[in-house]
């Protein structure tokens, strides 16, 4: 339980520098990639192109998570200026 089927998930360094990667994050990523994997079924697409698409889709996922954490995450005790 709590394990992902993705052997080497692509997680941008910018995301890992800002946020801790949780099991929930990896489970959501795994589900997202499985659903996006339908686009990779076409054998007419070159492996190099599939890798680029996978990387781009993964990057979009982590950017969306970052935006959501900024918008809906816990508020830090910050003084308003």
PDB file of N, CA, C and O in Angstrom:
ATOM      1  N   UNK A   1       0.831  -1.182   0.000  1.00  0.00           N
ATOM      2  CA  UNK A   1       0.000   0.000   0.000  1.00  0.00           C
ATOM      3  C   UNK A   1       0.877   1.247   0.000  1.00  0.00           C
ATOM      4  O   UNK A   1       1.959   1.272   0.586  1.00  0.00           O
ATOM      5  N   UNK A   2       0.384   2.265  -0.665  1.00  0.00           N
ATOM      6  CA  UNK A   2       1.127   3.511  -0.692  1.00  0.00           C
ATOM      7  C   UNK A   2       2.298   3.507  -1.650  1.00  0.00           C
ATOM      8  O   UNK A   2       3.057   4.474  -1.720  1.00  0.00           O
ATOM      9  N   UNK A   3       2.445   2.420  -2.388  1.00  0.00           N
ATOM     10  CA  UNK A   3       3.556   2.349  -3.334  1.00  0.00           C
ATOM     11  C   UNK A   3       3.097   2.793  -4.700  1.00  0.00           C
ATOM     12  O   UNK A   3       1.918   2.707  -5.044  1.00  0.00           O
ATOM     13  N   UNK A   4       4.042   3.265  -5.461  1.00  0.00           N
ATOM     14  CA  UNK A   4       3.736   3.710  -6.816  1.00  0.00           C
ATOM     15  C   UNK A   4       4.258   2.685  -7.807  1.00  0.00           C
ATOM     16  O   UNK A   4       5.229   1.983  -7.521  1.00  0.00           O
ATOM     17  N   UNK A   5       3.631   2.593  -8.956  1.00  0.00           N
ATOM     18  CA  UNK A   5       4.074   1.683 -10.011  1.00  0.00           C
ATOM     19  C   UNK A   5       5.122   2.333 -10.899  1.00  0.00           C
ATOM     20  O   UNK A   5       5.678   1.676 -11.779  1.00  0.00           O
ATOM     21  N   UNK A   6       5.396   3.593 -10.686  1.00  0.00           N
ATOM     22  CA  UNK A   6       6.357   4.309 -11.509  1.00  0.00           C
ATOM     23  C   UNK A   6       7.755   4.078 -10.938  1.00  0.00           C
ATOM     24  O   UNK A   6       8.036   4.419  -9.789  1.00  0.00           O
ATOM     25  N   UNK A   7       8.619   3.497 -11.755  1.00  0.00           N
ATOM     26  CA  UNK A   7       9.969   3.187 -11.288  1.00  0.00           C
ATOM     27  C   UNK A   7      10.799   4.446 -11.057  1.00  0.00           C
ATOM     28  O   UNK A   7      11.441   4.590 -10.016  1.00  0.00           O
ATOM     29  N   UNK A   8      10.785   5.337 -12.010  1.00  0.00           N
ATOM     30  CA  UNK A   8      11.572   6.563 -11.930  1.00  0.00           C
ATOM     31  C   UNK A   8      10.686   7.759 -12.233  1.00  0.00           C
ATOM     32  O   UNK A   8      10.685   8.265 -13.355  1.00  0.00           O
ATOM     33  N   UNK A   9       9.936   8.211 -11.244  1.00  0.00           N
ATOM     34  CA  UNK A   9       9.064   9.363 -11.523  1.00  0.00           C
ATOM     35  C   UNK A   9       9.894  10.603 -11.815  1.00  0.00           C
ATOM     36  O   UNK A   9      10.942  10.827 -11.208  1.00  0.00           O
ATOM     37  N   UNK A  10       9.407  11.404 -12.756  1.00  0.00           N
ATOM     38  CA  UNK A  10      10.087  12.664 -13.059  1.00  0.00           C
ATOM     39  C   UNK A  10       9.504  13.739 -12.155  1.00  0.00           C
ATOM     40  O   UNK A  10       8.330  14.092 -12.267  1.00  0.00           O
ATOM     41  N   UNK A  11      10.331  14.252 -11.265  1.00  0.00           N
ATOM     42  CA  UNK A  11       9.925  15.322 -10.357  1.00  0.00           C
ATOM     43  C   UNK A  11      10.928  16.457 -10.541  1.00  0.00           C
ATOM     44  O   UNK A  11      12.109  16.288 -10.238  1.00  0.00           O
ATOM     45  N   UNK A  12      10.479  17.603 -11.029  1.00  0.00           N
ATOM     46  CA  UNK A  12      11.401  18.716 -11.257  1.00  0.00           C
ATOM     47  C   UNK A  12      12.110  19.146  -9.966  1.00  0.00           C
ATOM     48  O   UNK A  12      11.513  19.156  -8.889  1.00  0.00           O
ATOM     49  N   UNK A  13      13.362  19.493 -10.095  1.00  0.00           N
ATOM     50  CA  UNK A  13      14.169  19.912  -8.946  1.00  0.00           C
ATOM     51  C   UNK A  13      13.550  21.128  -8.256  1.00  0.00           C
ATOM     52  O   UNK A  13      13.604  21.242  -7.032  1.00  0.00           O
ATOM     53  N   UNK A  14      12.961  22.039  -9.042  1.00  0.00           N
ATOM     54  CA  UNK A  14      12.351  23.242  -8.475  1.00  0.00           C
ATOM     55  C   UNK A  14      11.237  22.878  -7.486  1.00  0.00           C
ATOM     56  O   UNK A  14      11.050  23.558  -6.476  1.00  0.00           O
ATOM     57  N   UNK A  15      10.504  21.805  -7.783  1.00  0.00           N
ATOM     58  CA  UNK A  15       9.414  21.378  -6.903  1.00  0.00           C
ATOM     59  C   UNK A  15       9.973  20.778  -5.620  1.00  0.00           C
ATOM     60  O   UNK A  15       9.500  21.086  -4.526  1.00  0.00           O
ATOM     61  N   UNK A  16      10.978  19.922  -5.755  1.00  0.00           N
ATOM     62  CA  UNK A  16      11.534  19.264  -4.566  1.00  0.00           C
ATOM     63  C   UNK A  16      12.262  20.245  -3.656  1.00  0.00           C
ATOM     64  O   UNK A  16      12.401  19.995  -2.459  1.00  0.00           O
ATOM     65  N   UNK A  17      12.724  21.350  -4.211  1.00  0.00           N
ATOM     66  CA  UNK A  17      13.374  22.366  -3.382  1.00  0.00           C
ATOM     67  C   UNK A  17      12.357  23.129  -2.536  1.00  0.00           C
ATOM     68  O   UNK A  17      12.696  23.629  -1.464  1.00  0.00           O
ATOM     69  N   UNK A  18      11.111  23.220  -3.011  1.00  0.00           N
ATOM     70  CA  UNK A  18      10.066  23.961  -2.309  1.00  0.00           C
ATOM     71  C   UNK A  18       9.213  23.081  -1.400  1.00  0.00           C
ATOM     72  O   UNK A  18       8.778  23.523  -0.336  1.00  0.00           O
ATOM     73  N   UNK A  19       8.970  21.823  -1.821  1.00  0.00           N
ATOM     74  CA  UNK A  19       7.998  20.979  -1.150  1.00  0.00           C
ATOM     75  C   UNK A  19       8.562  19.593  -0.851  1.00  0.00           C
ATOM     76  O   UNK A  19       9.425  19.086  -1.567  1.00  0.00           O
ATOM     77  N   UNK A  20       8.061  19.006   0.206  1.00  0.00           N
ATOM     78  CA  UNK A  20       8.369  17.617   0.522  1.00  0.00           C
ATOM     79  C   UNK A  20       7.445  16.739  -0.317  1.00  0.00           C
ATOM     80  O   UNK A  20       6.249  17.017  -0.414  1.00  0.00           O
ATOM     81  N   UNK A  21       7.979  15.698  -0.917  1.00  0.00           N
ATOM     82  CA  UNK A  21       7.181  14.782  -1.718  1.00  0.00           C
ATOM     83  C   UNK A  21       6.549  13.765  -0.769  1.00  0.00           C
ATOM     84  O   UNK A  21       7.252  13.034  -0.073  1.00  0.00           O
ATOM     85  N   UNK A  22       5.231  13.726  -0.749  1.00  0.00           N
ATOM     86  CA  UNK A  22       4.520  12.823   0.144  1.00  0.00           C
ATOM     87  C   UNK A  22       4.066  11.574  -0.617  1.00  0.00           C
ATOM     88  O   UNK A  22       4.090  11.539  -1.847  1.00  0.00           O
ATOM     89  N   UNK A  23       3.654  10.554   0.136  1.00  0.00           N
ATOM     90  CA  UNK A  23       3.100   9.359  -0.499  1.00  0.00           C
ATOM     91  C   UNK A  23       1.860   9.716  -1.303  1.00  0.00           C
ATOM     92  O   UNK A  23       1.617   9.164  -2.376  1.00  0.00           O
ATOM     93  N   UNK A  24       1.078  10.651  -0.767  1.00  0.00           N
ATOM     94  CA  UNK A  24      -0.132  11.082  -1.478  1.00  0.00           C
ATOM     95  C   UNK A  24       0.234  11.724  -2.818  1.00  0.00           C
ATOM     96  O   UNK A  24      -0.415  11.464  -3.831  1.00  0.00           O
ATOM     97  N   UNK A  25       1.278  12.566  -2.823  1.00  0.00           N
ATOM     98  CA  UNK A  25       1.736  13.184  -4.070  1.00  0.00           C
ATOM     99  C   UNK A  25       2.090  12.103  -5.094  1.00  0.00           C
ATOM    100  O   UNK A  25       1.694  12.185  -6.257  1.00  0.00           O
ATOM    101  N   UNK A  26       2.838  11.095  -4.650  1.00  0.00           N
ATOM    102  CA  UNK A  26       3.267  10.033  -5.562  1.00  0.00           C
ATOM    103  C   UNK A  26       2.097   9.192  -6.042  1.00  0.00           C
ATOM    104  O   UNK A  26       2.080   8.763  -7.196  1.00  0.00           O
ATOM    105  N   UNK A  27       1.116   8.949  -5.178  1.00  0.00           N
ATOM    106  CA  UNK A  27      -0.064   8.194  -5.591  1.00  0.00           C
ATOM    107  C   UNK A  27      -0.875   8.982  -6.618  1.00  0.00           C
ATOM    108  O   UNK A  27      -1.369   8.407  -7.588  1.00  0.00           O
ATOM    109  N   UNK A  28      -1.014  10.291  -6.414  1.00  0.00           N
ATOM    110  CA  UNK A  28      -1.722  11.133  -7.381  1.00  0.00           C
ATOM    111  C   UNK A  28      -0.969  11.176  -8.704  1.00  0.00           C
ATOM    112  O   UNK A  28      -1.575  11.120  -9.774  1.00  0.00           O
ATOM    113  N   UNK A  29       0.346  11.275  -8.626  1.00  0.00           N
ATOM    114  CA  UNK A  29       1.187  11.298  -9.823  1.00  0.00           C
ATOM    115  C   UNK A  29       1.046   9.977 -10.586  1.00  0.00           C
ATOM    116  O   UNK A  29       0.907   9.971 -11.809  1.00  0.00           O
ATOM    117  N   UNK A  30       1.083   8.870  -9.858  1.00  0.00           N
ATOM    118  CA  UNK A  30       0.945   7.551 -10.463  1.00  0.00           C
ATOM    119  C   UNK A  30      -0.392   7.438 -11.195  1.00  0.00           C
ATOM    120  O   UNK A  30      -0.444   6.954 -12.326  1.00  0.00           O
ATOM    121  N   UNK A  31      -1.461   7.880 -10.559  1.00  0.00           N
ATOM    122  CA  UNK A  31      -2.788   7.836 -11.180  1.00  0.00           C
ATOM    123  C   UNK A  31      -2.828   8.727 -12.420  1.00  0.00           C
ATOM    124  O   UNK A  31      -3.359   8.333 -13.458  1.00  0.00           O
ATOM    125  N   UNK A  32      -2.269   9.919 -12.307  1.00  0.00           N
ATOM    126  CA  UNK A  32      -2.230  10.858 -13.426  1.00  0.00           C
ATOM    127  C   UNK A  32      -1.473  10.270 -14.616  1.00  0.00           C
ATOM    128  O   UNK A  32      -1.929  10.365 -15.756  1.00  0.00           O
ATOM    129  N   UNK A  33      -0.330   9.671 -14.352  1.00  0.00           N
ATOM    130  CA  UNK A  33       0.503   9.100 -15.420  1.00  0.00           C
ATOM    131  C   UNK A  33      -0.192   7.903 -16.060  1.00  0.00           C
ATOM    132  O   UNK A  33      -0.119   7.725 -17.275  1.00  0.00           O
ATOM    133  N   UNK A  34      -0.866   7.080 -15.252  1.00  0.00           N
ATOM    134  CA  UNK A  34      -1.601   5.950 -15.823  1.00  0.00           C
ATOM    135  C   UNK A  34      -2.684   6.446 -16.786  1.00  0.00           C
ATOM    136  O   UNK A  34      -2.869   5.883 -17.864  1.00  0.00           O
ATOM    137  N   UNK A  35      -3.386   7.489 -16.394  1.00  0.00           N
ATOM    138  CA  UNK A  35      -4.429   8.036 -17.266  1.00  0.00           C
ATOM    139  C   UNK A  35      -3.823   8.675 -18.513  1.00  0.00           C
ATOM    140  O   UNK A  35      -4.361   8.530 -19.610  1.00  0.00           O
ATOM    141  N   UNK A  36      -2.729   9.366 -18.350  1.00  0.00           N
ATOM    142  CA  UNK A  36      -2.067  10.005 -19.491  1.00  0.00           C
ATOM    143  C   UNK A  36      -1.398   8.968 -20.390  1.00  0.00           C
ATOM    144  O   UNK A  36      -1.138   9.244 -21.561  1.00  0.00           O
ATOM    145  N   UNK A  37      -1.118   7.792 -19.863  1.00  0.00           N
ATOM    146  CA  UNK A  37      -0.454   6.736 -20.618  1.00  0.00           C
ATOM    147  C   UNK A  37      -1.213   6.291 -21.852  1.00  0.00           C
ATOM    148  O   UNK A  37      -0.634   5.706 -22.768  1.00  0.00           O
ATOM    149  N   UNK A  38      -2.503   6.565 -21.877  1.00  0.00           N
ATOM    150  CA  UNK A  38      -3.317   6.224 -23.049  1.00  0.00           C
ATOM    151  C   UNK A  38      -2.747   6.895 -24.298  1.00  0.00           C
ATOM    152  O   UNK A  38      -2.801   6.332 -25.392  1.00  0.00           O
ATOM    153  N   UNK A  39      -2.206   8.091 -24.129  1.00  0.00           N
ATOM    154  CA  UNK A  39      -1.640   8.822 -25.268  1.00  0.00           C
ATOM    155  C   UNK A  39      -0.352   8.180 -25.779  1.00  0.00           C
ATOM    156  O   UNK A  39       0.066   8.438 -26.907  1.00  0.00           O
ATOM    157  N   UNK A  40       0.274   7.349 -24.957  1.00  0.00           N
ATOM    158  CA  UNK A  40       1.542   6.735 -25.337  1.00  0.00           C
ATOM    159  C   UNK A  40       1.361   5.367 -25.989  1.00  0.00           C
ATOM    160  O   UNK A  40       2.347   4.715 -26.331  1.00  0.00           O
ATOM    161  N   UNK A  41       0.127   4.927 -26.165  1.00  0.00           N
ATOM    162  CA  UNK A  41      -0.141   3.598 -26.716  1.00  0.00           C
ATOM    163  C   UNK A  41       0.140   3.497 -28.208  1.00  0.00           C
ATOM    164  O   UNK A  41       0.365   2.400 -28.719  1.00  0.00           O
ATOM    165  N   UNK A  42       0.132   4.601 -28.900  1.00  0.00           N
ATOM    166  CA  UNK A  42       0.320   4.600 -30.341  1.00  0.00           C
ATOM    167  C   UNK A  42       1.772   4.255 -30.672  1.00  0.00           C
ATOM    168  O   UNK A  42       2.686   5.006 -30.333  1.00  0.00           O
ATOM    169  N   UNK A  43       1.975   3.123 -31.333  1.00  0.00           N
ATOM    170  CA  UNK A  43       3.328   2.682 -31.683  1.00  0.00           C
ATOM    171  C   UNK A  43       3.941   3.501 -32.809  1.00  0.00           C
ATOM    172  O   UNK A  43       5.131   3.375 -33.095  1.00  0.00           O
ATOM    173  N   UNK A  44       3.130   4.342 -33.449  1.00  0.00           N
ATOM    174  CA  UNK A  44       3.648   5.152 -34.543  1.00  0.00           C
ATOM    175  C   UNK A  44       4.461   6.346 -34.026  1.00  0.00           C
ATOM    176  O   UNK A  44       5.174   6.993 -34.793  1.00  0.00           O
ATOM    177  N   UNK A  45       4.352   6.629 -32.746  1.00  0.00           N
ATOM    178  CA  UNK A  45       5.090   7.742 -32.152  1.00  0.00           C
ATOM    179  C   UNK A  45       6.463   7.225 -31.719  1.00  0.00           C
ATOM    180  O   UNK A  45       6.563   6.193 -31.056  1.00  0.00           O
ATOM    181  N   UNK A  46       7.503   7.940 -32.094  1.00  0.00           N
ATOM    182  CA  UNK A  46       8.869   7.533 -31.771  1.00  0.00           C
ATOM    183  C   UNK A  46       9.096   7.554 -30.259  1.00  0.00           C
ATOM    184  O   UNK A  46       8.520   8.378 -29.549  1.00  0.00           O
ATOM    185  N   UNK A  47       9.930   6.651 -29.780  1.00  0.00           N
ATOM    186  CA  UNK A  47      10.224   6.564 -28.347  1.00  0.00           C
ATOM    187  C   UNK A  47      10.766   7.888 -27.802  1.00  0.00           C
ATOM    188  O   UNK A  47      10.428   8.289 -26.688  1.00  0.00           O
ATOM    189  N   UNK A  48      11.595   8.553 -28.576  1.00  0.00           N
ATOM    190  CA  UNK A  48      12.157   9.839 -28.148  1.00  0.00           C
ATOM    191  C   UNK A  48      11.045  10.865 -27.926  1.00  0.00           C
ATOM    192  O   UNK A  48      11.079  11.630 -26.962  1.00  0.00           O
ATOM    193  N   UNK A  49      10.066  10.873 -28.823  1.00  0.00           N
ATOM    194  CA  UNK A  49       8.928  11.791 -28.688  1.00  0.00           C
ATOM    195  C   UNK A  49       8.073  11.423 -27.484  1.00  0.00           C
ATOM    196  O   UNK A  49       7.578  12.305 -26.782  1.00  0.00           O
ATOM    197  N   UNK A  50       7.894  10.127 -27.240  1.00  0.00           N
ATOM    198  CA  UNK A  50       7.126   9.683 -26.079  1.00  0.00           C
ATOM    199  C   UNK A  50       7.803  10.143 -24.790  1.00  0.00           C
ATOM    200  O   UNK A  50       7.133  10.572 -23.851  1.00  0.00           O
ATOM    201  N   UNK A  51       9.120  10.053 -24.747  1.00  0.00           N
ATOM    202  CA  UNK A  51       9.859  10.484 -23.558  1.00  0.00           C
ATOM    203  C   UNK A  51       9.709  11.986 -23.329  1.00  0.00           C
ATOM    204  O   UNK A  51       9.545  12.430 -22.193  1.00  0.00           O
ATOM    205  N   UNK A  52       9.764  12.760 -24.399  1.00  0.00           N
ATOM    206  CA  UNK A  52       9.580  14.206 -24.279  1.00  0.00           C
ATOM    207  C   UNK A  52       8.175  14.535 -23.781  1.00  0.00           C
ATOM    208  O   UNK A  52       8.003  15.388 -22.910  1.00  0.00           O
ATOM    209  N   UNK A  53       7.176  13.859 -24.334  1.00  0.00           N
ATOM    210  CA  UNK A  53       5.796  14.069 -23.903  1.00  0.00           C
ATOM    211  C   UNK A  53       5.627  13.692 -22.429  1.00  0.00           C
ATOM    212  O   UNK A  53       4.992  14.421 -21.668  1.00  0.00           O
ATOM    213  N   UNK A  54       6.188  12.568 -22.037  1.00  0.00           N
ATOM    214  CA  UNK A  54       6.108  12.126 -20.653  1.00  0.00           C
ATOM    215  C   UNK A  54       6.716  13.170 -19.720  1.00  0.00           C
ATOM    216  O   UNK A  54       6.138  13.498 -18.684  1.00  0.00           O
ATOM    217  N   UNK A  55       7.861  13.679 -20.087  1.00  0.00           N
ATOM    218  CA  UNK A  55       8.535  14.690 -19.269  1.00  0.00           C
ATOM    219  C   UNK A  55       7.704  15.976 -19.181  1.00  0.00           C
ATOM    220  O   UNK A  55       7.555  16.552 -18.104  1.00  0.00           O
ATOM    221  N   UNK A  56       7.170  16.417 -20.317  1.00  0.00           N
ATOM    222  CA  UNK A  56       6.351  17.634 -20.338  1.00  0.00           C
ATOM    223  C   UNK A  56       5.073  17.467 -19.513  1.00  0.00           C
ATOM    224  O   UNK A  56       4.697  18.359 -18.751  1.00  0.00           O
ATOM    225  N   UNK A  57       4.410  16.322 -19.670  1.00  0.00           N
ATOM    226  CA  UNK A  57       3.191  16.064 -18.909  1.00  0.00           C
ATOM    227  C   UNK A  57       3.498  15.999 -17.425  1.00  0.00           C
ATOM    228  O   UNK A  57       2.749  16.529 -16.605  1.00  0.00           O
ATOM    229  N   UNK A  58       4.596  15.350 -17.081  1.00  0.00           N
ATOM    230  CA  UNK A  58       4.999  15.260 -15.675  1.00  0.00           C
ATOM    231  C   UNK A  58       5.284  16.648 -15.106  1.00  0.00           C
ATOM    232  O   UNK A  58       4.873  16.966 -13.990  1.00  0.00           O
ATOM    233  N   UNK A  59       5.975  17.453 -15.863  1.00  0.00           N
ATOM    234  CA  UNK A  59       6.298  18.801 -15.404  1.00  0.00           C
ATOM    235  C   UNK A  59       5.029  19.620 -15.177  1.00  0.00           C
ATOM    236  O   UNK A  59       4.936  20.363 -14.199  1.00  0.00           O
ATOM    237  N   UNK A  60       4.061  19.489 -16.069  1.00  0.00           N
ATOM    238  CA  UNK A  60       2.785  20.186 -15.902  1.00  0.00           C
ATOM    239  C   UNK A  60       2.073  19.732 -14.629  1.00  0.00           C
ATOM    240  O   UNK A  60       1.487  20.549 -13.920  1.00  0.00           O
ATOM    241  N   UNK A  61       2.123  18.439 -14.341  1.00  0.00           N
ATOM    242  CA  UNK A  61       1.501  17.918 -13.122  1.00  0.00           C
ATOM    243  C   UNK A  61       2.106  18.572 -11.882  1.00  0.00           C
ATOM    244  O   UNK A  61       1.377  19.038 -11.007  1.00  0.00           O
ATOM    245  N   UNK A  62       3.436  18.608 -11.805  1.00  0.00           N
ATOM    246  CA  UNK A  62       4.103  19.155 -10.617  1.00  0.00           C
ATOM    247  C   UNK A  62       3.923  20.668 -10.528  1.00  0.00           C
ATOM    248  O   UNK A  62       3.850  21.210  -9.425  1.00  0.00           O
ATOM    249  N   UNK A  63       3.852  21.357 -11.659  1.00  0.00           N
ATOM    250  CA  UNK A  63       3.578  22.800 -11.631  1.00  0.00           C
ATOM    251  C   UNK A  63       2.177  23.070 -11.098  1.00  0.00           C
ATOM    252  O   UNK A  63       1.968  24.005 -10.325  1.00  0.00           O
ATOM    253  N   UNK A  64       1.214  22.242 -11.516  1.00  0.00           N
ATOM    254  CA  UNK A  64      -0.158  22.400 -11.025  1.00  0.00           C
ATOM    255  C   UNK A  64      -0.217  22.136  -9.523  1.00  0.00           C
ATOM    256  O   UNK A  64      -0.915  22.848  -8.801  1.00  0.00           O
ATOM    257  N   UNK A  65       0.503  21.124  -9.042  1.00  0.00           N
ATOM    258  CA  UNK A  65       0.543  20.841  -7.600  1.00  0.00           C
ATOM    259  C   UNK A  65       1.143  22.024  -6.850  1.00  0.00           C
ATOM    260  O   UNK A  65       0.653  22.396  -5.784  1.00  0.00           O
ATOM    261  N   UNK A  66       2.192  22.611  -7.395  1.00  0.00           N
ATOM    262  CA  UNK A  66       2.831  23.766  -6.761  1.00  0.00           C
ATOM    263  C   UNK A  66       1.853  24.936  -6.679  1.00  0.00           C
ATOM    264  O   UNK A  66       1.743  25.588  -5.642  1.00  0.00           O
ATOM    265  N   UNK A  67       1.153  25.194  -7.767  1.00  0.00           N
ATOM    266  CA  UNK A  67       0.183  26.288  -7.783  1.00  0.00           C
ATOM    267  C   UNK A  67      -0.931  26.033  -6.767  1.00  0.00           C
ATOM    268  O   UNK A  67      -1.351  26.953  -6.066  1.00  0.00           O
ATOM    269  N   UNK A  68      -1.409  24.801  -6.684  1.00  0.00           N
ATOM    270  CA  UNK A  68      -2.462  24.469  -5.728  1.00  0.00           C
ATOM    271  C   UNK A  68      -1.981  24.601  -4.290  1.00  0.00           C
ATOM    272  O   UNK A  68      -2.727  25.061  -3.426  1.00  0.00           O
ATOM    273  N   UNK A  69      -0.744  24.203  -4.029  1.00  0.00           N
ATOM    274  CA  UNK A  69      -0.214  24.333  -2.673  1.00  0.00           C
ATOM    275  C   UNK A  69      -0.067  25.797  -2.283  1.00  0.00           C
ATOM    276  O   UNK A  69      -0.286  26.163  -1.128  1.00  0.00           O
ATOM    277  N   UNK A  70       0.303  26.629  -3.242  1.00  0.00           N
ATOM    278  CA  UNK A  70       0.408  28.064  -2.965  1.00  0.00           C
ATOM    279  C   UNK A  70      -0.965  28.658  -2.693  1.00  0.00           C
ATOM    280  O   UNK A  70      -1.129  29.486  -1.797  1.00  0.00           O
ATOM    281  N   UNK A  71      -1.943  28.228  -3.470  1.00  0.00           N
ATOM    282  CA  UNK A  71      -3.275  28.814  -3.366  1.00  0.00           C
ATOM    283  C   UNK A  71      -4.076  28.241  -2.195  1.00  0.00           C
ATOM    284  O   UNK A  71      -4.745  28.988  -1.481  1.00  0.00           O
ATOM    285  N   UNK A  72      -4.013  26.928  -1.994  1.00  0.00           N
ATOM    286  CA  UNK A  72      -4.860  26.280  -1.001  1.00  0.00           C
ATOM    287  C   UNK A  72      -4.102  25.689   0.181  1.00  0.00           C
ATOM    288  O   UNK A  72      -4.718  25.168   1.111  1.00  0.00           O
ATOM    289  N   UNK A  73      -2.779  25.764   0.156  1.00  0.00           N
ATOM    290  CA  UNK A  73      -1.980  25.180   1.228  1.00  0.00           C
ATOM    291  C   UNK A  73      -2.124  25.937   2.527  1.00  0.00           C
ATOM    292  O   UNK A  73      -2.772  26.981   2.597  1.00  0.00           O
ATOM    293  N   UNK A  74      -1.510  25.391   3.546  1.00  0.00           N
ATOM    294  CA  UNK A  74      -1.544  26.036   4.855  1.00  0.00           C
ATOM    295  C   UNK A  74      -0.855  27.387   4.780  1.00  0.00           C
ATOM    296  O   UNK A  74       0.191  27.541   4.151  1.00  0.00           O
ATOM    297  N   UNK A  75      -1.457  28.343   5.425  1.00  0.00           N
ATOM    298  CA  UNK A  75      -0.894  29.688   5.456  1.00  0.00           C
ATOM    299  C   UNK A  75       0.182  29.757   6.537  1.00  0.00           C
ATOM    300  O   UNK A  75      -0.021  29.296   7.660  1.00  0.00           O
ATOM    301  N   UNK A  76       1.306  30.329   6.191  1.00  0.00           N
ATOM    302  CA  UNK A  76       2.378  30.546   7.157  1.00  0.00           C
ATOM    303  C   UNK A  76       2.104  31.843   7.893  1.00  0.00           C
ATOM    304  O   UNK A  76       1.410  32.724   7.386  1.00  0.00           O
ATOM    305  N   UNK A  77       2.642  31.950   9.063  1.00  0.00           N
ATOM    306  CA  UNK A  77       2.484  33.188   9.828  1.00  0.00           C
ATOM    307  C   UNK A  77       3.375  34.245   9.203  1.00  0.00           C
ATOM    308  O   UNK A  77       4.568  34.330   9.493  1.00  0.00           O
ATOM    309  N   UNK A  78       2.774  35.044   8.345  1.00  0.00           N
ATOM    310  CA  UNK A  78       3.505  36.107   7.677  1.00  0.00           C
ATOM    311  C   UNK A  78       2.854  37.440   8.018  1.00  0.00           C
ATOM    312  O   UNK A  78       1.632  37.531   8.142  1.00  0.00           O
ATOM    313  N   UNK A  79       3.667  38.462   8.167  1.00  0.00           N
ATOM    314  CA  UNK A  79       3.129  39.790   8.413  1.00  0.00           C
ATOM    315  C   UNK A  79       2.728  40.378   7.070  1.00  0.00           C
ATOM    316  O   UNK A  79       3.456  40.273   6.083  1.00  0.00           O
ATOM    317  N   UNK A  80       1.573  40.989   7.055  1.00  0.00           N
ATOM    318  CA  UNK A  80       1.143  41.664   5.834  1.00  0.00           C
ATOM    319  C   UNK A  80       1.680  43.075   5.851  1.00  0.00           C
ATOM    320  O   UNK A  80       1.642  43.765   6.870  1.00  0.00           O
ATOM    321  N   UNK A  81       2.170  43.481   4.727  1.00  0.00           N
ATOM    322  CA  UNK A  81       2.761  44.813   4.639  1.00  0.00           C
ATOM    323  C   UNK A  81       1.823  45.778   4.001  1.00  0.00           C
ATOM    324  O   UNK A  81       2.157  46.953   3.845  1.00  0.00           O
TER     325      UNK A  81
END
